[in-house]
C-alpha cells in the first residue's frame, strides 16, 4: 500500500492519497480536509483506506508493474492537484 500527503506549506485544504496494487491494477482513493479542518495524517490515511476498502475510488489504472512506487508518486501528485482544484469529489 502506498500513501501520499500534500505538503504542509500549501495554503488551504490538504489531501491524502492512498494506492494499492491488485492484479496489476493500481487503485487510488483520496481524503481531503476542508479549510475548517485541522489536518491529521493518521485520520487522512484512515479515511482514504476506508474508501479504498469500500471501492470508492477516484481512479483505477490497469497494466501497472509490481515495482510501481515512483509511478504512484507521480499519479498521487497529479490526483491531489486535481482534488484541490475541485470543490466536490464524486465517483
C-alpha positions in Angstrom: 0.0 0.0 0.0 1.2 3.5 -0.9 0.5 6.8 0.8 1.0 10.4 -0.3 0.1 13.6 1.6 0.2 17.1 0.2 2.8 19.4 1.8 2.0 21.5 4.9 3.4 24.6 3.2 0.4 24.8 1.0 -2.5 27.1 2.0 -6.0 25.7 2.3 -7.1 22.1 2.4 -4.7 19.1 2.4 -5.1 15.8 0.6 -4.1 12.2 1.4 -3.9 9.8 -1.5 -3.7 6.0 -0.9 -2.9 3.4 -3.6 -3.0 -0.3 -3.7 -1.8 -2.6 -6.5 -4.1 -5.5 -7.1 -3.5 -7.8 -10.0 -1.6 -5.1 -11.9 -4.3 -2.6 -11.3 -3.4 0.5 -9.2 -6.5 1.5 -7.2 -6.4 5.1 -5.9 -8.6 6.6 -3.2 -8.4 10.1 -1.5 -9.3 12.0 1.6 -9.4 15.8 1.7 -9.8 18.1 4.7 -11.6 21.4 4.4 -10.2 24.8 5.2 -12.0 24.5 8.6 -10.4 21.1 9.5 -7.1 20.5 11.2 -5.0 18.2 9.1 -4.3 14.8 10.6 -2.1 12.5 8.6 -3.4 9.5 10.6 -7.1 10.5 10.0 -6.5 11.1 6.3 -4.9 7.7 5.9 -7.8 6.1 7.8 -10.4 7.8 5.6 -8.6 7.1 2.4 -8.0 3.4 3.4 -11.7 3.1 4.2 -12.6 4.4 0.8 -10.2 2.1 -0.9 -11.6 -0.9 1.0 -15.2 0.2 0.1 -14.1 0.5 -3.6 -14.9 4.3 -3.5 -12.1 5.1 -5.9 -11.0 8.2 -7.6 -9.0 6.2 -10.2 -8.3 2.6 -11.2 -5.3 2.3 -13.5 -4.6 -1.0 -15.3 -1.4 -2.6 -16.5 0.8 -1.3 -13.7 4.0 -3.3 -13.0 4.8 -4.6 -9.5 7.5 -2.1 -8.9 5.3 1.0 -9.1 6.3 3.2 -6.2 7.7 6.0 -8.4 4.7 5.8 -10.8 2.3 6.0 -7.7 4.1 9.2 -6.6 3.6 10.9 -10.0 0.0 9.8 -10.1 -0.7 10.8 -6.5 0.8 14.3 -7.1 -1.4 14.7 -10.1 -4.5 13.4 -8.4 -4.0 15.6 -5.3 -3.7 18.7 -7.5 -7.0 17.9 -9.3 -8.7 17.2 -6.0 -7.5 20.5 -4.5 -8.9 22.3 -7.6 -12.3 20.6 -7.3 -15.0 21.8 -5.0 -16.8 18.5 -4.6 -15.2 15.0 -5.0 -17.5 12.5 -6.7 -17.1 8.9 -8.1 
